[in-house]
Amino acid sequence: MKFKPVIGLEIHVQLNTKTKAFCSCPSDVFELEPNSAICPICTGQPGALPVPSEEMFEYGILLAAALNCKIHEYSRFDRKNYFYPDLPKGYQITQFFYPLATDGYLKVKEKRIRIRRIHLEEDAGKLIHSSETITEASHSFVDMNRCGVPLAEIVTEPDISSPQEAREFLEKLRQILRYTGVSTGDMEKGALRCDANISVIDTETGIQSNKVEVKNMNSFKFVEKALEYEYRRIVSLMKKGEEVKKETRGWDLSSKTTISMRSKEEANDYRYFPEPDIPPVIFSRDYIEKIKAKLPELPDEKFERFKKAYKLGDYEAGILTSTVQLADFFERCVKITNNPKETSNWFLTELLRFASPEADFDELKIKPEHFKELFEMIEKGEISRNIAKNVFEETFVSGKSPRKIVEEKGLKIVGDESLIEDILKKLMEKYPDKVQEYKNGKTGLLGFFVGGVMRETKGKADPRKVNEIARRLLAD
Ligand SMILES: [Zn+2]
């Protein structure tokens, strides 16, 4: 490949704090009436003083630790001054000069994507236009509920080398956010937002295009799609020897293209100065270590432990550790069943057909003991695997014990050899031509007789036994 994309991401993560960053308004405002969660502080009324939330620092430190960052004992808030109707203060409180953390990384499939910095800041409000597009709107409303909601901004180095890798990075990041409880990571609720910058390098000449910033990508899929589109657009300009403009482009869902929004402003277009109302933030090493000690087992560690402790393959371990809830439920089940391999099989082939990995597994009607009962009945040859699948589904829906379902419905396997022989003999009498064809070498007809027995016993016969007996009788 002559051309290679060079991609960096800027991600805003809403922290799971109870209150906003600098006041006591609630921070989970997604479903609230517009302007119902505001106060003089977050709407910037004269004389109101911001007080940083300690929870915001704790989540910030946890996130920075999970992303292997250097957490600074000294950080500071600054004012980023700009005018926009959704920003009543006329500035955003952010950490520009002294961010909370720097120099981290996140591993995506063995590759380290470096994190340049993580800083804390407050969100702005939201404009609601009377029409879909701002140019057609006759008027607009402002909802200030989001003003002051605490965010962590994560900035990566331009280490990402494909649109797919950008999506994988975000998926891994969201997994970590959910593992640590730092954020819900819900993109559709605005708790995780991503901007990307992309340039293209011509590997033969070493010439690199200008950087283009891409915004408005509100799902992981769109991040990948927008970057793919942008990569192709830049390459075609480079091939024609045309200039790639330094600009900000937005992903347009209807046309599936990116559209120029504005030529890119430099960081120094904004005027930053230290926030005079908040003193510098100074953490002791002890405090940082105390918070870091709260870090739970992270996805990579859990994955490795599952592979080793339960002797699982990459695929199984990857799925079972995709969420903490699923991993915990698996471990609770294995404690009872004592059979990791079988438990993993049933999780992957059956449980996850009915429950999403994001489910609340405590709420499920199926309990770890049910897995044990089911496995025991299969092991003892009391029910076939096919029957067990139906029983599983019924237990999943009703919460009824598998043993009870089997007893009530009379699903126990017909292991009685003489009964199987009787059914087979009747079939052979009924279809002598098929018996003859079998004897003449059309051995595929074995399935015809086995199937007949299974139908007659409503699937309750042990297929291995039926096969064995049918083979014996037909050979006579
Ligand atoms: Zn407030």
Boltz pocket constraint, residues with backbone or C-beta under 6 A from the ligand:
constraints:
  - pocket:
      binder: B
      contacts: [[A, 20], [A, 23], [A, 24], [A, 25], [A, 37], [A, 38], [A, 39], [A, 40], [A, 41], [A, 42], [A, 43], [A, 147], [A, 148]]
      max_distance: 6.0
